[in-house]
């Protein structure tokens, strides 16, 4: 068994409890040992880096320092892997590690702040990875398929990574910046039918519902429309913020645009646990605002015949919900 250091982030204890519960179930099935970083703190989410740079990176750096200290105590010196399940946490941890090395003055000032608490961090000590990356590239799809006892035949899913996982990709871990296929391949290994979803790495709006609701609702609408257009039963995501925005603000988006979308959004570990035979309630199904449980009734006992490779359902008149280019860009 390979042990990884694990940074859960704040959402796993609040809005993303279904993520935490389903991850615990999946980790047990796959014999994945995630050792939680002791005394971890909030990563600062997306706002703090835009308010005060040094305190923000010191906040993130404290988690890196604690993880490095724990790794040394448990496994000796050298580089170790820190896994994050939240996309914002993953990006912040990776950025801090990268920029502390690339900008020595920043690194020195962050370590000066950490020293006040008896800590310090040498950039590069840890490998920062997202949970999906570990499941795909370390555990492997063969082992995932081996553990499937209840294939998700007939369940049409839209794979949604969001904007923070595949880029900037400092360690070149993802297949593509715009159209990464890691989540697609994982969902297919579970037996699900993965729809064509070109918006898989577009932004969900982040904290825009609190800052500029009109902007947020438009971003959410595009994602819902794109998934609905190809008759998805579920949107499957890897990010607590993406799940919350698409779930909690779906009704408000419908009121804003006079639409009627009812698309459940769940975590990829929930559908993994389902395919592994775990109880849906124990995995958190039903805790979402747009109830995902009715969609589970579409799972069939035998594989569903698919059309030719590349075939797509007939698109609605309005076409894919892609943003148009500005006039000055069209002239180039």
Number of C-alpha atoms within 10 A of each C-alpha: 7 9 15 18 22 22 27 21 23 18 19 17 13 12 16 23 16 25 27 22 19 27 23 17 22 24 15 12 16 16 13 18 15 19 16 16 22 14 9 20 16 15 25 18 20 15 11 15 17 8 10 10 13 18 17 21 27 23 22 26 29 25 21 28 23 19 27 25 19 17 23 15 10 10 11 11 12 11 14 20 18 27 27 23 24 26 24 22 27 24 25 22 25 25 18 22 24 17 15 22 16 12 10 12 12 18 25 16 16 25 24 15 20 19 13 9 10 10 16 23 24 16 19 15 20 23 15 24 22 22 19 21 18 16 18 17 11 11 16 13 18 10 14 20 17 12 19 19 14 18 25 28 20 22 21 23 26 31 30 29 28 24 22 19 24 22 16 14 16 13 11 11 13 18 11 13 15 16 16 19 15 18 22 22 15 22 23 17 21 25 22 24 22 19 21 20 21 19 24 26 20 19 18 28 23 20 16 15 17 9 11 11 17 13 13 21 24 17 22 25 23 19 25 25 19 23 29 18 20 20 15 24 24 23 27 26 23 24 26 24 22 27 25 20 22 27 21 15 20 25 17 14 24 17 12 14 11 10 14 11 16 17 22 24 28 31 26 24 25 28 26 26 27 26 26 23 15 19 15 17 15 15 26 20 20 17 16 19 15 19 16 21 15 10 15 17 10 14 18 14 11 11 14 14 8 9 9 7 6 6 9 11 11 9 11 11 6 8 11 18 18 12 8 8 9 8 8 7 8 8 7 5
